[in-house]
Amino acid sequence: MNSEESKALLLAIDNIIVQHLDDFKEQVNNRLDRIEEQTKVIPEMQSNIVNMQSNIESLQSTIKLMQNDIKELQNNYKELNNKYKELYDEIRNISRTVAKIEVEHGEKLAILFDAVTGNIEKQEKLENRLDKCEKRIDDNDHQIYFLNSKIQNL
């Protein structure tokens, strides 16, 4: 190869190298531009992360409060359930007592009804006897009047 060909070859290689370097430089510049754009977003992202952390802390605090409320509600539920059972038992006892009272009073009312019925029957018998006695007295009264009037006429 002669010197002109070598020079032309070197010039071509040089042009290729320059072209590759320019392409590489452009790629590096593009990447740097993207990195700069992404770097501009970093403070906003950091602020968002800080806000998210604050929100997470707030949610954790709220969850703790809600857990305490749930525990309190569970305790209240247990207390209400116990009171419900006590009231249920008390109502059952009252129902039994009322049933006993109804039976006892029913028997007593039956006895009283029988006694009142017996008294009414006795009273009716006595009234009938009294009516008969009054009729006899009236009859005797008439007879005495008649006899007295006869005695006076004699």
MODELLER restraints for C-alpha pairs under 7 A, 6 or more apart:
rsr = mdl.restraints
at = mdl.atoms
